[in-house]
Amino acid sequence: MKRLVFFALVALCMGSSAMALAKEPAENSAATTVGPSKFYHRFYAGYAPTIFYTERGDKNVSDLLNGFNVGWMSGFNVTKCRLPLYTEVGVKANVGLGDFLSDFDKYLAIEIPVNVAYRFAIPNTKIHLSPYLGVNFKVNALGKDEDGLNYFDIDGTRRFQFGMQVGGHFDFNHFYLGLGFSADFLPIFEDDHLYKFGKHLYDNKVHTCGVYVNAGVVF
């Protein structure tokens, strides 16, 4: 249900943006002929905690690792008209530190996000807004507790995950701010019985999700 709500919100944002763009008067002849840029690039870093969770009965059980991410993303215009629709492809590293299997766990994931973004400009400014929706491919490269126990020595733990993300980009000239939410479709842990994975007794599937607030440069 939550994922459907996110999909609906993004669709609403994109629809509203398209309507606003269609109503914008063509006062500047140069603006009507130049059209959207063909590509752009972003380098960013920010706060990005990772949440490990499962549903047991009528409640969620979760653990959180505080962390940060750093990444690079490029956007390419995919239309031959003035519609500012872009495909975004990038790579990022997500680091998590905190209380999960032990008091100080270390987690590292490498992700390849692929988005569809509608990047429109606010008239008479250098500000661009870009709601986006996409998928990501994630490799869990590292997961250890303070005693050196490897997450992936536990039977049923996955190195590879596939998921989605939704959010918005805000470009102010060459400054970038991004907000988003991601969640996996493939769980990081799956077994056929209850298992004490972390500080809680989890059900047979443990998923990951997270929010992120990024800042960087765009050019």
Secondary structure, 3 states (H helix, E strand, C coil): CHHHHHHHHHHHHHHHHHHHHHHCCCCCHHHHHHCCCCEEEEEEEEECCEEEEEEECCEEEEEEEEEEEEEEEEEEECCCCCCCEEEEEEEEEEEEEECCCCCCEEEEEEEEEEEEEECEECCCCCEEEEEEEEEEEEEEEEEECCCCCEHHHCCCECCEEEEEEEEEEEEECCEEEEEEEEEECCCCEECCCCECCCCCCECCEEEEEEEEEEEEEEC
